Amino acid sequence: MFGFGVGKIDVKLNKFNFKPGDTIEGTVSLTIKKNSKANGVKVAFVGTETSSYRGANGRNQTSTKTICNVEQELDSEREYEATQMPRDYPFKIVIPSDALRGTSTGNQTADQVVGVFNMLSKSRKRTKWSIKTKLDIPMGLDVAKEIQINLNT
């Protein structure tokens, strides 16, 4: 973007729909434009929950929290040399079997009761699941990419 930055990162996944316990397989492709010192290449399976509600002051409030983060280091801290062709890093991440624990009780009736309560209190929760990758540049802009995936029971 705008011609600056040390490189480009891309992610290819085996699929986009998963269940707890599944293995996410993919490849991170990294192209470096200029030699750069970096803390490493990382990939992570991340779940974030955003809650929206009306606060005591009557204003809409939003809070976001990470409910799952499984990170894997694909390459270590070193000087990364400029490349013409992308350097590929295959990865496998197992989704924790309890990844949906905060989004569902496992009981349809209880989930419906929670849904009605949230609706009446004007509280809404949204969970986003994604694969995040980055080349961690110290004191600089990381080369990063995020891909949203689906996680269902």
C-alpha positions as CSV (number, residue, x, y, z in Angstrom):
1,M,0.0,0.0,0.0
2,F,1.4,3.4,-1.0
3,G,4.8,1.7,-1.9
4,F,6.3,1.6,1.6
5,G,6.8,-1.3,3.9
6,V,9.3,-4.1,3.9
7,G,7.3,-6.7,2.1
8,K,4.1,-8.6,1.5
9,I,2.4,-11.5,3.3
10,D,-0.3,-13.8,1.9
11,V,-2.1,-16.8,3.4
12,K,-3.7,-19.8,1.7
13,L,-5.9,-22.1,3.7
14,N,-7.1,-25.7,3.0
15,K,-10.7,-24.5,3.7
16,F,-12.7,-21.8,5.5
17,N,-15.3,-23.7,7.5
18,F,-14.2,-25.5,10.7
19,K,-15.4,-27.2,13.9
20,P,-13.7,-27.4,17.3
21,G,-11.0,-30.0,17.1
22,D,-10.4,-29.6,13.4
23,T,-6.9,-28.9,12.0
24,I,-6.4,-25.7,10.0
25,E,-3.8,-26.3,7.3
26,G,-2.3,-23.6,5.2
27,T,0.7,-21.8,3.8
28,V,2.0,-18.4,4.7
29,S,3.9,-16.8,1.7
30,L,6.3,-14.0,2.5
31,T,8.0,-11.6,0.0
32,I,10.6,-9.2,1.3
33,K,11.3,-6.0,-0.7
34,K,14.4,-4.9,1.3
35,N,16.6,-6.6,3.9
36,S,15.0,-6.2,7.3
37,K,15.6,-7.3,10.9
38,A,12.5,-9.0,12.3
39,N,11.4,-10.8,15.4
40,G,10.0,-13.7,13.3
41,V,7.1,-14.9,11.3
42,K,4.0,-15.9,13.3
43,V,0.6,-17.4,12.5
44,A,-2.3,-17.5,15.0
45,F,-5.9,-18.8,15.3
46,V,-7.8,-16.0,17.1
47,G,-11.3,-15.6,18.4
48,T,-12.5,-12.2,19.4
49,E,-15.9,-11.4,21.0
50,T,-17.4,-7.9,20.6
51,S,-20.2,-6.9,22.9
52,S,-22.5,-3.9,22.3
53,Y,-24.8,-2.7,25.0
54,R,-26.4,0.4,26.3
55,G,-24.5,1.7,29.3
56,A,-25.8,3.3,32.5
57,N,-25.4,6.7,30.9
58,G,-27.7,5.7,28.1
59,R,-24.9,5.7,25.5
60,N,-24.0,2.7,23.4
61,Q,-20.9,0.9,24.7
62,T,-18.7,-1.6,22.9
63,S,-16.1,-3.9,24.3
64,T,-13.9,-6.4,22.6
65,K,-12.0,-9.3,24.2
66,T,-9.9,-12.2,22.9
67,I,-11.5,-15.5,23.8
68,C,-9.0,-17.8,22.0
69,N,-5.4,-17.3,20.8
70,V,-3.4,-20.2,19.5
71,E,-0.1,-18.9,18.1
72,Q,2.7,-20.7,16.2
73,E,6.1,-19.3,15.3
74,L,7.1,-20.2,11.7
75,D,10.5,-18.5,11.6
76,S,12.7,-17.0,14.2
77,E,14.3,-13.6,14.9
78,R,16.9,-12.8,12.3
79,E,17.8,-10.6,9.3
80,Y,15.4,-11.3,6.5
81,E,16.9,-10.9,3.1
82,A,15.1,-9.4,0.1
83,T,13.5,-12.0,-2.1
84,Q,12.2,-12.1,-5.7
85,M,10.0,-15.2,-5.0
86,P,7.9,-15.7,-1.9
87,R,9.2,-17.8,0.9
88,D,6.6,-20.4,1.9
89,Y,5.9,-21.5,5.5
90,P,3.4,-24.4,5.8
91,F,1.5,-24.6,9.1
92,K,-1.0,-26.7,11.0
93,I,-3.0,-25.4,13.9
94,V,-5.5,-27.5,15.9
95,I,-8.6,-25.6,17.0
96,P,-9.1,-26.2,20.7
97,S,-12.1,-28.5,21.4
98,D,-13.5,-25.9,23.8
99,A,-13.1,-22.9,21.4
100,L,-16.9,-22.3,21.3
101,R,-17.3,-22.4,25.1
102,G,-17.9,-18.7,25.4
103,T,-20.3,-18.5,22.5
104,S,-22.6,-21.5,23.2
105,T,-23.7,-23.5,26.2
106,G,-24.2,-26.6,24.2
107,N,-27.8,-26.5,25.3
108,Q,-30.2,-25.1,22.7
109,T,-32.8,-24.0,25.2
110,A,-30.2,-22.3,27.4
111,D,-28.7,-20.6,24.3
112,Q,-32.2,-19.3,23.4
113,V,-32.8,-17.9,26.9
114,V,-29.4,-16.1,26.8
115,G,-30.4,-14.8,23.3
116,V,-33.7,-13.4,24.6
117,F,-32.0,-11.8,27.7
118,N,-29.4,-10.2,25.4
119,M,-32.2,-8.9,23.1
120,L,-34.2,-7.5,26.0
121,S,-31.2,-5.8,27.5
122,K,-30.2,-4.6,24.1
123,S,-26.9,-6.4,24.5
124,R,-25.4,-8.0,21.4
125,K,-22.4,-10.3,21.1
126,R,-20.5,-11.1,17.9
127,T,-17.7,-13.5,17.7
128,K,-15.1,-13.3,14.9
129,W,-12.7,-16.2,14.2
130,S,-9.6,-15.5,12.1
131,I,-6.2,-16.6,11.1
132,K,-3.7,-13.8,11.7
133,T,-0.1,-13.8,10.2
134,K,2.7,-11.3,10.6
135,L,6.3,-10.6,10.1
136,D,7.1,-8.9,13.4
137,I,9.2,-5.8,12.7
138,P,10.6,-4.2,15.9
139,M,10.0,-0.5,16.1
140,G,8.3,-0.5,12.7
141,L,5.1,-1.5,10.8
142,D,4.6,-5.3,10.8
143,V,3.8,-7.0,7.6
144,A,0.5,-8.6,8.4
145,K,-2.6,-10.3,7.0
146,E,-5.8,-11.5,8.6
147,I,-8.3,-13.9,7.1
148,Q,-11.7,-14.5,8.6
149,I,-12.9,-18.1,8.9
150,N,-16.1,-19.8,10.1
151,L,-16.3,-21.9,13.3
152,N,-19.5,-23.9,13.9
153,T,-20.6,-26.8,16.1
